[in-house]
Amino acid sequence: MEDIYLGIDVGTGSVRVGAFDAGGRLKGMGVHDIRIWRPEPDFVEQSSDDIWAAAGLAVRAALAAGGVDSASVKGLSFDATCSLVALGHGFEPVTVSPTGRDRQNVIVWMDHRAVKQANEINRAGHDVLKYVGGAISPEMQPPKLMWLKAHLPATWKRARKFIDLADYMVYRASGNDRRSLCTTVCKWTYLGHDGCYDKTFFQQHGIDDLLDTGQIPELSYPMGQAAGELTPPAAGELGLKPGIAVGVGIIDAHAGGIGVLGALLDEDLPAGPVFDDAVALIGGTSSCHMAVSRSPRFIKGVWGPYFGAMLPDMWLNEGGQSATGALIDYVIKNNAAYPDLVKEAQSRDVDVYTHLNHILE
């Protein structure tokens, strides 16, 4: 029985699982949709319990598609969108929603409720901003945390942990809160090159209690390290055996960046520092342009430089557009032909996009 490894990708609209052999060959794939709530304009929310359940269904589908015995799975790792999860005791969800529903405990990456807070941070001009291209985005976590403290004080009081979605999946799987350098450096202002947060930034914006109470751990870990082993409860929920190795997580686009830039290591290419002059383009709901370098590049308006956030000991810069695939969705779903398109796709047992591609062909 060959060894199998699972890559679990939590995107904006679905969880996708690939089962791979030790040589990297795909043996089976599973997909399951996840729910999105939009309670107000610019508010986008999800449920960590719903996402976890979808992961279990997608894992089972991947194993079934590849005829894979769960006993052959030796390791797994997660990537996910850079969404913010609020938890109480254990994995208990705590609401981030104006509806007050605890199930809605995830502020999705593309949620823009915290524009005012982002502007406040940027006006203050703390030194950490030079590592995010000079200005923080409302899609990063500090503005969202400030919004929660100001608008949902009961949530702020109840919450025991605020955590990035990829790190939540690792925590839920292993029981260990091992935050990723990728998530904390790119979205929380963690200084990867110094191995710490600058507490004065959090003090400046009134959220330093998160550091004082340990709701945000001081340490972050590089991708590729083991975060722990799959616990018996998590194993039962995912349809796997306990004790499987669980890797440190990573943001979804950045996982794609590793895969794309890995092609540069082809033996047919000339030797030398090939990464310094390459850009990876990752497409999805958003699009991301990822470039790494051996020394930091400070470029106004381009996120980064982030140390160790994608490839070890290298600095990452990131650009792109927040609404790429989302704009395609908008155009399709707001067209008068959309209801008929859905019926036609369903009659052919394909999704809308596959059906449109067939029409184009």
C-alpha positions as CSV (number, residue, x, y, z in Angstrom):
1,M,0.0,0.0,0.0
2,E,1.6,3.3,-1.1
3,D,1.9,6.3,1.1
4,I,-0.6,9.1,0.4
5,Y,-0.5,12.8,1.4
6,L,-3.4,15.2,1.5
7,G,-3.4,18.8,0.4
8,I,-6.5,20.6,1.8
9,D,-7.2,23.9,0.1
10,V,-9.9,26.1,1.7
11,G,-10.9,28.7,-0.9
12,T,-13.5,31.4,-0.7
13,G,-16.3,29.2,-2.1
14,S,-15.3,25.6,-1.5
15,V,-12.9,23.2,0.1
16,R,-10.8,21.2,-2.4
17,V,-8.7,18.1,-1.4
18,G,-6.1,16.4,-3.4
19,A,-4.7,13.0,-2.5
20,F,-1.1,12.6,-3.8
21,D,1.4,9.8,-3.8
22,A,5.0,10.4,-2.6
23,G,6.0,11.4,-6.1
24,G,3.5,14.2,-6.2
25,R,1.0,12.4,-8.6
26,L,-2.6,13.2,-8.0
27,K,-4.6,10.0,-7.1
28,G,-8.0,11.6,-6.3
29,M,-9.7,14.9,-5.7
30,G,-12.7,16.0,-3.7
31,V,-14.6,19.3,-3.6
32,H,-17.3,20.6,-1.3
33,D,-18.9,24.1,-1.2
34,I,-18.9,26.3,1.8
35,R,-21.5,28.9,2.8
36,I,-21.2,32.7,2.6
37,W,-23.3,35.2,4.4
38,R,-23.5,38.9,3.5
39,P,-25.6,40.5,6.2
40,E,-24.8,44.1,5.1
41,P,-23.0,45.8,2.3
42,D,-19.2,45.2,2.5
43,F,-19.8,42.4,5.2
44,V,-18.8,38.9,4.2
45,E,-19.0,36.1,6.7
46,Q,-18.5,32.3,7.0
47,S,-18.7,29.6,9.6
48,S,-15.6,27.7,10.9
49,D,-17.8,24.7,11.7
50,D,-19.3,24.7,8.2
51,I,-15.8,24.9,6.7
52,W,-14.5,22.1,8.9
53,A,-17.5,19.9,8.0
54,A,-16.9,20.7,4.3
55,A,-13.3,19.6,4.7
56,G,-14.4,16.2,6.0
57,L,-16.7,15.7,3.1
58,A,-14.1,16.7,0.6
59,V,-11.5,14.4,2.2
60,R,-13.9,11.5,1.9
61,A,-14.6,12.4,-1.7
62,A,-10.9,12.6,-2.6
63,L,-10.2,9.2,-1.1
64,A,-13.2,7.6,-2.8
65,A,-12.3,9.1,-6.2
66,G,-8.8,7.7,-6.0
67,G,-9.7,4.4,-4.4
68,V,-7.4,5.3,-1.5
69,D,-7.6,3.5,1.8
70,S,-7.5,6.0,4.7
71,A,-4.9,3.9,6.4
72,S,-2.4,4.8,3.7
73,V,-2.6,8.6,4.4
74,K,0.6,9.6,6.2
75,G,0.4,13.4,6.3
76,L,-1.8,16.4,5.5
77,S,-1.5,20.1,5.4
78,F,-3.9,23.0,4.9
79,D,-3.9,26.3,3.0
80,A,-6.8,28.7,3.3
81,T,-7.9,32.3,2.6
82,C,-6.6,34.9,5.0
83,S,-10.0,35.1,6.8
84,L,-10.3,35.9,10.5
85,V,-11.8,33.3,12.9
86,A,-13.2,34.2,16.4
87,L,-13.3,31.4,18.9
88,G,-14.3,31.0,22.6
89,H,-13.3,28.0,24.6
90,G,-11.8,25.2,22.4
91,F,-13.3,25.4,18.9
92,E,-16.5,27.2,20.1
93,P,-17.6,29.8,17.5
94,V,-18.1,33.4,18.7
95,T,-20.0,35.8,16.5
96,V,-18.4,38.4,14.3
97,S,-21.7,39.4,12.8
98,P,-24.1,42.3,13.3
99,T,-26.8,39.5,13.3
100,G,-25.3,38.2,16.6
101,R,-25.3,34.6,15.3
102,D,-22.4,32.7,16.8
103,R,-22.3,30.4,13.7
104,Q,-21.1,33.4,11.7
105,N,-17.7,33.6,13.3
106,V,-15.4,34.2,10.3
107,I,-14.8,37.6,8.7
108,V,-13.9,36.6,5.2
109,W,-10.7,38.1,3.7
110,M,-12.6,40.3,1.2
111,D,-14.8,41.8,3.9
112,H,-14.4,45.6,3.9
113,R,-16.2,46.6,7.1
114,A,-13.0,48.0,8.6
115,V,-12.1,50.7,6.0
116,K,-12.3,53.4,8.6
117,Q,-10.0,51.5,11.0
118,A,-7.5,50.9,8.2
119,N,-7.5,54.6,7.4
120,E,-6.8,55.4,11.1
121,I,-3.9,53.0,11.1
122,N,-2.4,54.5,7.9
123,R,-2.8,58.1,9.2
124,A,-0.8,57.1,12.4
125,G,2.0,55.9,10.2
126,H,3.7,53.3,12.5
127,D,7.0,52.0,11.4
128,V,5.6,48.5,10.8
129,L,3.7,49.8,7.8
130,K,6.9,49.9,5.7
131,Y,6.6,46.1,5.6
132,V,3.1,46.2,4.0
133,G,4.0,48.6,1.2
134,G,3.4,51.7,3.3
135,A,-0.3,51.3,4.0
136,I,-2.4,48.6,5.6
137,S,-5.4,47.1,3.9
138,P,-8.9,46.6,5.4
139,E,-8.4,43.0,4.2
140,M,-5.7,42.5,6.8
141,Q,-6.4,41.6,10.4
142,P,-5.6,44.6,12.7
143,P,-8.3,46.8,11.2
144,K,-10.8,44.0,11.5
145,L,-9.8,43.4,15.1
146,M,-10.2,47.2,15.9
147,W,-13.7,47.0,14.3
148,L,-14.7,44.1,16.5
149,K,-13.5,45.8,19.7
150,A,-15.4,48.9,18.8
151,H,-18.6,47.4,17.4
152,L,-19.0,44.0,19.1
153,P,-17.6,44.5,22.7
154,A,-19.4,41.3,23.9
155,T,-17.5,39.3,21.2
156,W,-14.3,40.9,22.3
157,K,-14.9,39.9,25.9
158,R,-16.0,36.4,25.1
159,A,-13.4,35.5,22.5
160,R,-10.4,33.5,23.7
161,K,-8.6,33.3,20.4
162,F,-8.5,35.2,17.1
163,I,-6.8,33.2,14.5
164,D,-6.3,33.1,10.7
165,L,-8.3,30.4,8.9
166,A,-5.3,28.3,7.8
167,D,-4.0,28.3,11.3
168,Y,-7.5,27.4,12.6
169,M,-7.6,24.3,10.4
170,V,-4.2,23.3,11.8
171,Y,-5.4,24.0,15.4
172,R,-8.6,22.0,14.8
173,A,-6.7,19.1,13.3
174,S,-3.8,18.8,15.8
175,G,-5.0,20.7,18.9
176,N,-1.8,22.8,18.6
177,D,-2.0,26.5,18.0
178,R,1.0,26.7,15.7
179,R,0.6,30.0,13.8
180,S,2.2,30.2,10.3
181,L,4.9,32.7,9.4
182,C,2.9,33.2,6.2
183,T,-0.3,34.2,7.9
184,T,1.1,36.3,10.7
185,V,3.7,38.2,8.6
186,C,1.4,38.9,5.7
187,K,-1.8,39.8,7.6
188,W,-1.0,40.5,11.3
189,T,2.2,42.7,11.0
190,Y,4.4,40.0,12.5
191,L,8.0,40.8,11.8
192,G,9.4,37.6,10.5
193,H,13.0,38.9,10.3
194,D,12.9,39.8,14.0
195,G,10.7,36.8,15.1
196,C,8.2,39.0,17.0
197,Y,5.4,41.5,16.9
198,D,6.1,45.2,17.6
199,K,3.8,45.7,20.6
200,T,3.9,49.5,20.2
201,F,1.8,49.1,17.1
202,F,-0.9,47.2,18.9
203,Q,-0.7,49.7,21.8
204,Q,-1.1,52.6,19.4
205,H,-4.4,51.2,18.2
206,G,-5.8,49.8,21.4
207,I,-5.6,46.1,20.7
208,D,-2.5,45.2,22.7
209,D,-4.6,43.2,25.1
210,L,-4.6,40.5,22.5
211,L,-0.8,40.1,23.1
212,D,-1.1,40.5,26.8
213,T,-3.7,37.7,27.2
214,G,-2.0,35.3,24.8
215,Q,-4.9,35.4,22.3
216,I,-2.2,36.0,19.7
217,P,0.9,33.7,20.4
218,E,4.3,35.3,20.3
219,L,5.9,32.7,18.1
220,S,5.2,31.8,14.4
221,Y,6.5,28.8,12.5
222,P,7.8,28.3,9.0
223,M,5.8,26.3,6.4
224,G,7.1,22.8,6.0
225,Q,7.4,22.2,9.7
226,A,5.2,19.7,11.5
227,A,2.5,21.3,13.7
228,G,1.6,18.1,15.4
229,E,-0.5,14.9,14.8
230,L,-4.1,14.4,13.8
231,T,-6.1,14.0,17.0
232,P,-8.7,11.2,17.4
233,P,-11.7,13.6,17.3
234,A,-10.4,15.4,14.2
235,A,-9.6,12.1,12.6
236,G,-13.1,10.9,13.0
237,E,-14.5,14.1,11.6
238,L,-12.2,14.0,8.5
239,G,-12.6,10.2,7.9
240,L,-8.9,9.5,8.6
241,K,-6.8,7.6,11.1
242,P,-5.4,9.5,14.2
243,G,-1.7,10.2,14.5
244,I,-1.2,11.4,10.9
245,A,1.4,14.3,10.6
246,V,-0.2,17.8,10.3
247,G,1.9,20.5,8.7
248,V,2.0,24.2,9.5
249,G,-0.5,26.0,7.3
250,I,-0.2,28.7,4.6
251,I,-2.4,31.2,2.8
252,D,-3.9,29.7,-0.3
253,A,-2.4,32.1,-2.9
254,H,1.0,31.6,-1.3
255,A,0.8,27.9,-1.5
256,G,0.1,28.4,-5.2
257,G,3.1,30.6,-5.4
258,I,5.4,27.9,-4.1
259,G,4.0,25.5,-6.8
260,V,4.4,28.0,-9.6
261,L,7.9,29.1,-8.7
262,G,9.0,25.5,-8.1
263,A,8.9,25.1,-11.9
264,L,12.0,27.3,-12.1
265,L,14.0,24.6,-10.5
266,D,13.7,22.4,-13.6
267,E,17.1,21.0,-14.4
268,D,16.9,22.3,-17.9
269,L,17.0,25.9,-16.7
270,P,20.3,27.7,-16.2
271,A,21.8,27.7,-12.7
272,G,21.7,30.8,-10.6
273,P,19.4,32.9,-8.4
274,V,16.3,32.1,-10.6
275,F,13.7,33.3,-8.0
276,D,14.9,36.9,-7.9
277,D,13.6,37.7,-11.4
278,A,10.3,35.7,-11.5
279,V,6.7,36.5,-10.7
280,A,4.0,33.9,-9.9
281,L,0.5,34.8,-11.0
282,I,-2.2,33.1,-8.9
283,G,-5.9,33.3,-10.0
284,G,-9.1,32.7,-8.1
285,T,-11.7,35.0,-6.5
286,S,-8.8,37.5,-6.4
287,S,-5.5,37.5,-8.3
288,C,-2.1,37.7,-6.7
289,H,1.3,38.5,-8.2
290,M,4.0,37.0,-6.0
291,A,7.7,37.7,-6.2
292,V,10.5,36.7,-3.9
293,S,14.0,38.0,-3.5
294,R,17.1,37.4,-1.3
295,S,17.1,41.0,0.0
296,P,14.1,43.2,0.9
297,R,12.4,45.3,-1.7
298,F,10.5,48.3,-0.3
299,I,8.0,49.4,-3.0
300,K,5.2,51.9,-2.1
301,G,1.8,50.4,-2.7
302,V,3.1,46.8,-3.1
303,W,2.6,44.5,0.0
304,G,5.7,43.5,1.7
305,P,8.5,42.9,1.9
306,Y,7.5,39.9,4.0
307,F,10.4,37.8,5.4
308,G,9.9,34.0,5.2
309,A,6.3,34.3,4.2
310,M,6.4,32.0,1.2
311,L,9.9,30.6,0.7
312,P,12.4,30.1,3.6
313,D,14.8,33.0,4.2
314,M,13.5,35.0,1.2
315,W,11.5,38.2,1.1
316,L,8.1,38.2,-0.5
317,N,6.3,41.1,-2.3
318,E,2.7,40.8,-3.4
319,G,0.4,42.7,-5.6
320,G,-2.8,42.0,-7.5
321,Q,-6.5,42.6,-7.6
322,S,-9.0,41.7,-4.9
323,A,-11.9,41.2,-7.3
324,T,-10.9,39.1,-10.3
325,G,-12.9,35.8,-10.4
326,A,-15.4,37.7,-8.2
327,L,-16.0,40.1,-11.1
328,I,-16.6,37.2,-13.5
329,D,-19.1,35.8,-11.0
330,Y,-20.8,39.2,-10.9
331,V,-21.1,39.5,-14.6
332,I,-22.5,36.0,-15.0
333,K,-25.0,36.1,-12.1
334,N,-26.3,39.5,-13.0
335,N,-27.1,38.6,-16.6
336,A,-30.7,38.0,-17.6
337,A,-29.7,34.6,-19.1
338,Y,-28.3,33.3,-15.8
339,P,-31.4,31.3,-14.6
340,D,-31.6,29.5,-18.0
341,L,-27.8,29.0,-17.9
342,V,-28.1,27.3,-14.5
343,K,-30.8,24.9,-15.8
344,E,-28.8,24.0,-18.9
345,A,-25.6,23.3,-16.8
346,Q,-27.6,21.2,-14.4
347,S,-29.1,19.2,-17.2
348,R,-25.6,18.3,-18.4
349,D,-24.4,17.6,-14.8
350,V,-21.7,20.3,-15.0
351,D,-21.1,23.6,-13.3
352,V,-22.0,26.9,-15.0
353,Y,-18.4,27.7,-15.9
354,T,-17.7,24.4,-17.5
355,H,-20.9,24.8,-19.5
356,L,-19.9,28.3,-20.6
357,N,-16.5,27.0,-21.6
358,H,-18.2,24.3,-23.7
359,I,-20.2,27.0,-25.5
360,L,-17.1,29.0,-26.2
361,E,-15.3,25.9,-27.6
